[in-house]
């Protein structure tokens, strides 16, 4: 993940990866989805070009039937 994006999202400077061969499927009503601290939710946006590249890579893997989807309960 680009350092500039990591800084924007408030992440540390260690190397990070986005794995496009695996995705999690969750239900937003899942009780395990909770605020990170003090009832505060963390949201962030990645640049459109990065989001598009990620979407395209995941869709390509879906088309090739080479995407691991893990259903989280």
N, C-alpha and C positions, 0 to 999 in steps of 0.2 A: 504494500500500500504506500503510495507516495507520502513523504514526510509532511508536505504542505497540507494534505488532506488530514493526516493524523493530528497535526497541530490544531487545525480547524475543529476537529471532533473532540479535542481535549485528551487525546491518547498520549501514551508515553513515546519516547523516541526509539525504543527497541524495534527491530524488524518485525513486520506483521505481514501476514498473507491472507488473501481472500481465496478460499477454496471453492472453485466453481464446479467441481465434480461431485460435490455432496451438498444437499440442502436439507433443512429441517422443515417439516410441515407441522404447524401448531394451530391450536384453536385460541383466538384472542381472549376467550372467556376462561382460559386455563388459570387455575388459582396459583400456579407457579410463576406467572408473569406478574411481577410485583415491582414497585418503585425501588430504585437502587439505594436510596437512603432518605430518611426524613420525609417520606411521602413525596419525593421528587422523582419525576420521570426524566430520563435522558433521551433526547432525540437529536439527530443530526442528519444533515444532508451531505451527500457526496456530490461532486461536480457532475453535471449532466453527461459529459463524455465518459466518465468512469462508470456511472450507472448504466449507460447504454452498452458499454463494453461488457460489463458483468451480465446484464440481461441477455445479450447476444450469445455470450459464451455458454450460459446455462441453457438457453433455448437450443443451441446447437447440440449440446450433450443430450438433451431430451429427444431431439430428432434422431440422433444416433443410438438412442436407447442405452446411453452410457452415463446416466445420472443416477446417483444413489440418493433416494429420498427416504428419510427417517421420520416416521410419524411420532411426534412427541405428545404424550398424554398429559 
